[in-house]
């Protein structure tokens, strides 16, 4: 089985919840800014995402004024 097919934890943690709290921003507002549904952002926020587009990462980082390394960290 290749790593992409592994059903276990990815070893990556998304700090979206922490970054939103630091900026006083809601998931709904972020959704409006980046054009991604609240449901999809929630999946990312709760570490349940299996994939994420680079364009989505870039949009989130622009909206939160952060780098990808601030958003995604090794768990």
C-alpha positions in Angstrom: 0.0 0.0 0.0 1.4 3.4 -0.9 1.4 6.3 1.6 -1.4 8.0 -0.5 -3.6 5.0 0.1 -3.0 4.8 3.8 -6.1 5.3 5.9 -4.2 6.2 9.0 -3.2 9.7 10.4 -1.2 11.7 8.0 1.2 13.2 10.6 0.1 16.7 9.5 -1.9 19.0 11.7 -3.8 21.9 10.4 -3.6 25.0 12.7 -6.6 26.7 11.0 -8.6 26.9 14.3 -5.7 28.5 16.1 -5.0 31.0 13.3 -8.6 32.0 13.1 -8.8 32.6 16.8 -5.6 34.7 16.8 -7.1 36.9 14.1 -10.6 37.1 15.5 -12.0 35.6 12.3 -14.8 33.1 11.9 -14.8 30.1 9.6 -17.8 31.7 7.8 -15.8 34.9 7.1 -12.8 32.9 5.9 -15.1 30.9 3.6 -16.4 34.2 2.1 -12.9 35.5 1.6 -11.4 32.4 0.0 -14.4 31.0 -1.9 -14.3 27.6 -0.2 -17.4 26.2 1.5 -17.6 26.2 5.3 -18.0 22.4 5.2 -14.7 21.9 3.3 -12.8 24.4 5.6 -14.2 22.5 8.6 -12.9 19.2 7.2 -9.5 20.8 6.9 -9.7 22.5 10.3 -10.5 19.2 12.0 -7.6 17.3 10.4 -10.0 15.1 8.3 -8.8 16.4 4.9 -7.1 13.8 2.7 -6.0 16.4 0.1 -6.0 20.1 -0.4 -5.4 22.2 -3.5 -2.4 24.5 -3.7 -4.8 27.3 -4.8 -6.9 26.7 -1.6 -3.8 26.8 0.6 -2.6 30.0 -1.1 -6.0 31.7 -0.7 -6.2 30.7 3.0 -2.7 32.0 3.6 -3.5 35.3 1.8 -6.7 35.7 3.9 -4.9 34.9 7.2 -1.6 36.7 6.3 0.4 33.6 7.1 2.7 31.1 5.4 1.8 27.5 4.6 4.2 26.4 7.4 2.1 28.4 9.9 -1.0 26.6 8.7 0.2 23.0 8.3 2.7 21.5 10.8 4.0 18.0 11.5 1.9 16.4 14.2 
